[in-house]
Amino acid sequence: MLHATIELARRIERAEIDFCALAGAQGTYGRVASLDVGGGRALFSRAGSPLNKVLGLGLQGPVSDSELDRLEAFYASRHSLAQVELCPLAHADVARRLCERGFVLQGFENELGTEVVPMGGGNGWQQDTGVRVTLAAAEAADTWARVTAEGFAAAEQDPGAPPESYTIDQLIAMMRQFLDPSIRHYLAWVDGKPAGGVATWTYDRILGIFGASTLPQFRRRGVHTAVTRFVLEAARGEADVAIATTAPGSTSQRTHERLGFQVLYTRAILLKA
């Protein structure tokens, strides 16, 4: 069992924000502006981007008023709202002081994790019957982006998740930002047809799992379970911890928990216009 120590939280938060910076430099998002502040990192790519966020704030100790001023100025100068995704292990007064500055609680998200079994540490997982998972080759990138986007376009609304409304073209553009060569893309196949997909990245021996999506006609057939098991097996020897971010109480959370993931901590999402 993993324990949500401050050291693990620092690794996870840094890995995730560095991944966001990588993704923000791809596709239609262009160059990413970055600011190291208060023990964390702030990013801005373009107006309205879901990658505009701050992670890791307060995990290295107290955060000064001048650092919070710099954080707010970073986003104000770009005419953007400031979004802080605050780990509960941050210094105790950070949440209160953000609220005093006008930040408003928008919602929560769960950070889940599990240990990755080392090479030789077990017999591995078997793919679910009827679902075949493959590492997508470079020429299959467009297929991966389209399949995952179509899955998200028809996603069921999970409790605790803010409502979102994107066109299929917008979703495909979002998924194409994750086509950096250092990101691995996987496709799930049912009866010879692409049924879903997922992607992973590795940083500091942390495996990040994201973009898991299943087309509506293939749901409840074990696609999400199969792709998650497959990428965990593929990460043996490369990572010691796997993580995934989910909406609280979501179908995705329940699927990960059945595979041995546990909620490590719950971030508070704080916004200021």
Secondary structure, DSSP 8 states (H G I E B T S, - for coil): -----HHHHHHHHHHHHHHHHHHHTSGGG---EEEEETTEEEEE-STT-TT--EESTTTTS---HHHHHHHHHHHHTTT--EEEEE-TTS-TTHHHHHHHTT-EEEEEEEEEEEE---TTSS------TT-EEEE--GGGHHHHHHHHHHHHHT----TT-------HHHHHHHHHTT--TTSEEEEEEETTEEEEEEEEEEETTEEEEEEEEE-GGGTTSSHHHHHHHHHHHHTBTTBSEEEEEE-TT-HHHHHHHHTT-EEEEEEEEEEE-
